C-alpha cells in the first residue's frame, strides 16, 4: 500500500511471497537443534521509513488442508454485516518460561471465558483479538489451534513479517464473520526494540432504521491497529512518534474511523499527554491513577509500580463508539506462581451507530 494524501492505496504485490502458507509443523522451534527444519528465508527490499508495508491475511482451508491467503478485496461482501464487534487485546509476555503452555492458556481463556465458546466447535460472535509479545517459537501454535483454524483470519502470515530479527511480535485474529479488505504494517524506524503496528481494515454495517426494508444503512470501513509501543523509561522519547504514526494511518481517507489497542507502555509522566497529542481518544473514562484500570505490575510485582500500560484508543469520529474496556486474565495461571502473562488483557465492544 502507499499513501495518496492520507489514503491507503493498494500497492502491487508485496516482495514477500505470501501466495500461501502451508500448515506448519508443531513446535518447530522446540525440536532438537540437529532435527530442526531450516527457518524461512527472509526476502526483503528497502521500504520508505515508517511507511505502511502491505500484508496479506490468511484463513485455513479445510478442503485444501492448508492456510491460504484471503482475497483482500470487498468483492463478495454480503449483508447483513455486523454492526458491533468484540475487541480483545492482550500482551502475553514473550520472556517467561512455558511459552507454549501460556499461549495456549491465553487462547483458551479468550475462547471460553471472554467470548463464551466452550468448545472449538462454537463460532464466536464477530470479534478481533489483538495479541502482543507472541514469541516466534510459538507462533505456529496459533495456526495449529483448531478454534483459530475454523473461525479466524490471521495477520500476519508468519514471523517473517515482523520487524527484521524480532524475537516476538504482534498477531491479529479477525473472526471470519467480518470481511478483512486490507492489511499492512508500519515498522517504527525509531524503535530499538523492533516494535511495529499491524493494521487490518474491516467492513461493518450501519444499523438500518426500523422503518427501512434494507438490511443496513450502508457499509463502512473501520481500521484496527494492534501495537506494542517502545518499553522502559528509555523509550519515552520514541513512544509519542510511534503513536502519531499510528494515528495518521487511522485517519486515512475512505475510512469511517480507526481504533488502536495494545501495550502502550504508559509508565512515565510524559505518557500522560501522548494520546491527546496524537489526536486520539481513550476509551477508559476514569483517571490514570484508578487502580481498577491497572493492567500490569501484579503478576508478579516488579521494580516499577503497577499501572495502566494497556489501552484502547480511537479516532473519535461520530458514527461509532467504543465501550469502556474491562480487564481479563486476572489471576490466570498454568501452575502455582506461573502466570499466563505479566499483563492483564482488555475486552471492549465497538459499535457502529446510526446518526440520524
PyMOL commands that set and color helices and strands:
alter all, ss='L'
color gray80, all
select helices_A, chain A and resi 33-35+99-114+136-144+146-151+159-161+233-250+269-272+274-277+291-293
alter helices_A, ss='H'
color red, helices_A
select strands_A, chain A and resi 2-4+7-9+20-21+53-54+58-61+66-69+84-91+127-135+152-155+168-175+180-187+196-207+216-228+257-263+281-282+310-314+320-322+326-328+333-335+338-339+345-352
alter strands_A, ss='S'
color yellow, strands_A
deselect
rebuild
show_as cartoon
